[in-house]
């Protein structure tokens, strides 16, 4: 099975790294393309995969083809490759806002040349894939078989978790996992800034703040308890934590996060 990537940016290289590290694919199984020779050579040196600046070469060889370019470049890229993609190739988009209907129309195929429409899958990974802790939402159009989906899910799960969702929830995936690392990084930065203000060295402050977020997230995932219950476990009567929680509530932390996610969803839609 040949896996192709059109676009070799941060997300694509995170995915490639995960697949190779978990042994899901070997370097010779992967081919990728990018606009510049600099990027192509950098990725080739790092992963020892086949690379090129010609999108058509990748599209023609791939059994599973990841479209890993920004959404604004989709019309240009798809126009380049749509006539060389094999009939059974699985097209996997990682772009926000590009629907399955859009992909089907963009890859429109003449009936006299192809027996059936292209098989398309949408997914939305996030940047923690860089450290094999990604979270990916996945949906597919009706031509995609269970076997096809399992193949793609195996690849996506090499760098984190991946779950199937209906397409109507893909914009929600963008808000709750695709964009949310930015919110978490801001929270870590803010906590570290106050620790620095109180006298802690910055490197140590980042370490303490980030490890606390990591450990807290793991508690939610591994205990299965409601986040509110876990919060209450930290809030001793008359203690320090409940006073901090009180200030966060007064300053509108919950409503700020909710409104930010609503804006993110609106833009994605």
ABEGO torsion letter per residue (X at the ends): XBBBBBEABAAAAAAAAAAAAAGABBAAABBBBBABAAAAAAAAAAAGBBBBABAAAAAAABABBBBABBAAAAAAAAAAAAAABBAABBBBBABBGBBAAAAAAAABBBAAABABBBBBBBBBBBAAAAAGABBBBBBBBAABBAAAAAAAAAAAAAAEBBBBBBAAAAAAAAAAAAAAAAAAAAAAAAAAAAAAAAGBBAAAAAAAAAAAAAAAAAAAAAAGBBAAAAAAAABBBGBAAAAAAAAAAAAGAAAAAAAAAAAAAAAAX
